Amino acid sequence: MENLAIVDLGSNSVRMAITEIADNGDFREIKRVKENTRLSEGMGTEKILQPQAIEHTIAALKRFKRLYQGLPNLQVRAITTAAVRQAKNRREFLDRVKKETGLEFQVLSGRKEAYYDYLGVVRTLKLSHCLILDVGGASSELILVQHKKARDLISLPFGAVNLSEQYHLGGFVRADDLFRAQSMVMERFNKIPWLRYATRVPIVLLGGANRTLARMTYAHRRQHGNSFHGYRLSSKVVYGTYRELLNRNLAQRKKMPGLEADRADIIIGGMLPLVCLLQRNSDGRVIFSESGVREGIITEYIQKRQKGEQNG
């Protein structure tokens, strides 16, 4: 039996999952924790990680370490994504993290992050054709899946936090700000040639903003349950939820069922990539996946271990 702890440092939150892996390759998650640290907040066009966000993040990493240190047969995998990938002061930040927590982070490229998303989704959702959308705090990943293979993938440098900051989508949203934000996202999508093959397939949703959308519709329908994996919505429901959010100011959004108060200022920016994609998509279905980067890493880890045993 082996314990694999995966620490996933994102642009908006840091997550940690501990998975028990049996000798035969079977695995089960035994602990999962999350803290919203907003590492990408205030980075601006200079792309500098800010002192307060750094302090919050390191404090969370220290708390996580107390949960996994001392476990037998422990392997720790630490990965980080867009905020650190884009930061000009990432070397200083990563050196300090290693000094204070002992964690040595691998900075995933956008394509690698997208590939892990793909691995996590195809392992658990029985879909031969789909478009995967992962909206993080500072980036969005798109993967076109055909015949269960990743045909094309891309990482785009916008997400819930930086869209909300750059286009003032946190409070009551002005029409001109929303128009500028939507125009930019649509322009970026229009430059992706292979997206024209993704107009008649369901969209599989990953990332914090999309999980929030699932929670809000669950609460609206008075549904109960801890897992959104495989949960489906129509574009009509997505547009309706988006419209409700746009009709409220920040204080009003914080009171909406299913919407965490600390996500209320970034939820419109977080839903924007999905809304723009749905406007291009005639299928109209969205499907939520709770398997993403971390599950993709576990899948790869087990495959490599089994291959090593066969070679040995």
N, C-alpha and C positions, 0 to 999 in steps of 0.2 A: 504493500500500500504506500502510495506517495501523496504528499500534499503539495498542490500547486497554488500559490497565491499570485494573482494577477492584479497589479496596481495600474489603473488606467487614469492618467492625468489629462483631463479634457480642458476645453476653453472655459466652460461654465461650471463644471463639477469634477470632483475626483471620486473615483469608485474603486472598491476593492472587493474581489471575490476569491474565496478559498474553495478549491475543488479537490475532493478525494479521488485519486485515480487508482483503480485496482490493477493487479498484475495482468489481467486479461484485456485491459483497455477500457473497461466500463468505468464510468465516472459519475459523480454526483456532487452538486454544489452544497456545501455545508454552512457557508456564511456569505452574506453580501451586505455591504454598507456603502453609503453615499453621503458626501457633503458638498454643498454648493459653495464654491470658493471664488468663482468669477475671476479666474486667472487672467482672462483676456480683457477685463474691464479697464477702460481708460488707456488702452494701448495706442489708440489714435493712428494717424497716418505715419507717425514716427516708428510704430511697432516696438515700443519699449514696455516690458513688463513693469507694472507699478509696485512700489514698496508694500503697500497695504495688501494687495492681492498676493504678493509673494509670501508675506507673513502668514496670512490665512491658510495658504496652501501648505506651507511647511508644517504648520501646527496640525493640520488634518493628517498629513503623512505620518507624523509622529504618533498620533492616536491610532492610526491603522496598524502601525508596526507592532504596537502592544498586543494587537489581536492575533497576529500570526507568528510572532517570534516564539520560539520554544516548541513549535509543532514538530513532530518527528518526520524524518525524510522530506524535508521542506525544500522546495524550489520556489524562488521568487522571480517573477517576470514583471518588470516595470516599463510601461510604454507611455508615450505622450504624443499629442497630436498638434492641431493647427496653431494654437496660441504660442507654444514653444517653438514650433517649426518656423513661424513667421518672425519671432522676436529677435531683435538685434542684440539684446543682452542675454541670449539663451545660454551661452557658455558660462557666464558668471552665475546665472541662476542654477544651472545643472551642477556646477562645482559646489555651490553652497548646499544644495539638496543632498549630494553625496556625502559631504562632510558632516551634516547634521542628522541625516537619517540612515546613511549607509546604502541608499538606493541609487543604482546606476541606471538611468532611464535611457531607453532606446527611443530616439525621435523618429516616429514613423513618417515616411513620405506619404503624400496624399494618395498615391496609387496603391501603396501597401495597405493603408488604412481601408481603402475601398475594397481591396482584395480580401482582407479579413472579414469585412462586412458580408461579402459574397459567401465566403466559406460558412459563416455562422448561419446565414439564411437558408442556403440550399441543404444544409444538414437537417433542418427541422421543419421546413415548409415544403409541402409536395407541390411545387410549381415548376413547370418546364420553361415557361416564358414569363418574364416580369421585368419591371424597372425598379431597382432598389434606390431609395432616397434616404440618406442619413444626414439629418440637419444637426450640426453641433453648434458650439458657441461662436466659432470663428471660421468654420468651413462647412461645405456641403459636399457629400460624395454621391455620385450617380454611377450605377452599374447596370448595364443592359444584359439580361440573362436570356439566352436562347438555347433550347434543348439542354437546360440545366448547366450550361457552360457560360462563363463570363465572356461575352463577345467583346464588349468595350467598357472602359471605366475611366472616370475622371474625378478630380477633386477641385472644387471651386472655392476661392478665398472669401466666401461670405457665409455668415451663419446668424443665429439668433441674437447674439450680443453685438457684433459689429454692425449688422444691419440696423438694429434698434438705435444704436448710438449715432451712426453716421446720418440717418435719415429722420431722427427725432420721432421714433415710433413708440416711445415709452409711455408718454402721457396720453392726452386726447390727441388723436392723429389728424393733422391738417391734410386736406385733399391734395395739395401740391406736393407735400412730403411723400405721401403714399404713392402718388403718380411717379415721382422721380425714382423711388425705390423699386416699384414694379417695372418701370422701363429699363432700369439697369439689369435686373435679374433676367427679364425676358431677352434683352440684348445678348447677355452671356449664354443663355440657352440656345438662342438662334445661331450662335457660332459653333455649336456642337453638331457636326454633320450627321452622326449616327443616331441622334435623338429622333429623327424622322421615322426610324424603325420601331419606336417605342410608343406609338400613338394608340395602339389597340391592345395593350397589355395592362394588367393591374399594376398599381404602384405599391411596392412594399416599403413600409415606413419604419425607420429606426431613428434613434436620437431623442434627447430630452424633450424638445418641443413637440415632437410627434407623440411621445408617451403622454404628455399633458393633454393633447387633443383627445386621446383615447379616454383618459380619466374624466375629462369634462363631459364627453358624450355618455359615458357610463353613469355619471352622476345625474345627468339630465334624464336618462331613461330609467333611473333608479335601479340599475343593475348592480350586482355585487360580485366580488371576486378579486383575487390578487393578481391574476395573470391576464394580460391582453394579447397573448401570443395567438395569432390566427384570427383575431377580432377584425370584422369587416365593416366598412362604412361606404356610403355612396358619396359622390361629389356634391350632391344636393345638401347632405348633412354637413360636410366640411364647409361649404360656402355659407350655410346658415350660422354655424359657430363663428366663423370669421367675421360675418356681418355683426353679430352680437358683440364681439370684442371691439370692433371699430366704433360701435355706438356708445361705448362707455369710456370714461376717463380712468386714470390709474386707480383711484380709490374705489371706484365701482367695480373694476375688474378684480380687485383683490378679494371681493366678497362673492365672486362667482363660484358655485360648487365645482369641485374637482380641479380648480386652478390654484396651485400653491402660490401664496402671497409673494414669495421671492422670485417667482417667474412671471408675475403679472406685467412687469415692464419690458419683457423680452418676448412675450408670446406672439405678438403680431409679427415681429421680425422673424420669429421662428417658424411661423406658418406660411410666410410669404413664398418661399421656394415651392412648397407643395401647391399652393393656390395657382401660381404661375404655370406649374407643370400640368395641373388639371385642365387649364384653359387650352392646352395643346392636345389633350388626351381624350379620345372618344370612348374609351372603355369605361371610365368613370368609377372604377372600384379602387378602394385603398384597403390594404391588409397590413395589420400591425405585426411586427416581429420583435420579440424580446431577446432574440439571439442576434448578436452582432460581432463587433471586434473581439471581445473577450472570448466568446464561444468559438470564433474563428481561430484564435490563438491556441485554444485547448485542442481543437481538431488537428491543427498542424503539429502540435506538440506530441500528441498520441501517435499520429502517422509516422513522425520521425523516429519516435521511440520504437515502434513496431518494426520499422524498416531496419533500424540499428540492430535489433534482436535477430532479425532474419539474416542480416549480413554477418552477424557474429557467429 
